[in-house]
Amino acid sequence: TTSVSRAVGIEIAEPRHRMAAHALKVLRAAGVSSLLSETASSGERAADFLNEDFNTMNISDATSIYMASLFFPKEVMELLANKLAALKDGTRIATLVKFPFDVYGQRRLPKD
C-alpha cells in the first residue's frame, strides 16, 4: 500500500463538484472522518475537492493520479499527456482511456 496524507479531487464542472462536496459531507456526517478528515495534521488522511481546471493547476508533487477520462476528447488527452509527462518518475497514473503514448514516447513501467 501507499501512504497517503492528502487526496485532492479536481472537477471542472460545477454540478459534479457540488455532488462530490456533498458526498464528502455525507461521509463525514456518517462518521467516516478517520478516512476523510479535513486536515492531515492529526495524522489522518485529508480529502479536498476543488472546482478547477486540471490543466492550470500545479500538480508537480502528485504521487498518484486517477482520471475518469471516459469522455475526454482526444485533444484533452493530448494536453493531459503533455502535463503528466513532466511528473517525477514513479508517479502512478490510472485512467479509463489509453493515452496516445505512440505520439508522446514510451511509458516508463517498473521492471517485474
N, C-alpha and C positions, 0 to 999 in steps of 0.2 A: 504494500500500500504506500501511497504518497502522503506525506504530512501536509495538510492544508491549513493555513491560518485565515485565509480570506478567499471568498468566491465572489465574483462580480458578474452579474448578468447584464448584457448590453442589448437594448432593444430600441430600434429607431422609430417604430410605430407606437404612438401614444396609447392607443387602446390595448395593445398587447403588454405594454409596460405597466399600465394600470392593473391589468389582470395578474401579472407577476407580483406586483407590490401587494395586491390584495391577498394572493395565495400565501405570501410570506407572513402577512399579518395574521391570517387564519392559523398557520403553523405555530406561530409564537403564542397565540391565544390558547392553542391546544397543548401548550407545554413542551414544545419541541425546541425550546431555546438552547438546549445543550448542543444541538446540531447547528442552529442558525442564530447565534447570538448577534446582538447589534454591534459589539466591539470585540476584538480579539485580545484585549488587554488582560482579560481574566484567564487566558489560555484556551478559551473556547474558540470555535470557528465562527467567523463573521460572514454574513451574506449581504450583498447590496445589489440593487437593481438600478441601473442608470438608463435614462431615456436620452440616448446619444447615438451618434453615428460612429460605428466601429472604425471607420477609415480615418477619422480625425483624432482618435484617442492615442495616447502613449501607452502601448502595451509591452514595452521592452522588458518589463520584469515578469511577464507571464511565464508560468511553468507548464500550464496545461490549458488547452483551448478546445471547446466543443462548439460547433456551429450547426444549427438546424437549417442547412442550406438547400433543402429540397427544391425550393422555388427561386433560388438566386439566379439571375440571368448570367450568362457566360461572362459578360463584362464585369460584373460584380465579383465573380470568382477569380477573374484575372487580377483585379485590384487587390483582393484579399491575398492571393498567392504572392504578389509582389511585397505586400506588407509583412506577411508571415515569414517570407524568406529571410528577412532581416533579423529574426529572433535568434537567440543563442542556441547553440547545439544542445540537443536533449529536450527541447520543448516538445511536449506531446500535443498533437493536433488531431482532433476527431471531427469528421464532417460527414454529412449524409450524401454528398455528391463529390465525386473524384475531382481533384484539381487538375488543371491542364499541365501536368509535370513534363510532358514531352516538349512543351514550349519553355518552361521555366527551369529546366535542369532536373537532375536525378534527385530522388528522395534519399535522405540520409537515414537509413534504417539501422537499428542496432544489430550487431552480429549475434547470432544464436549460438 
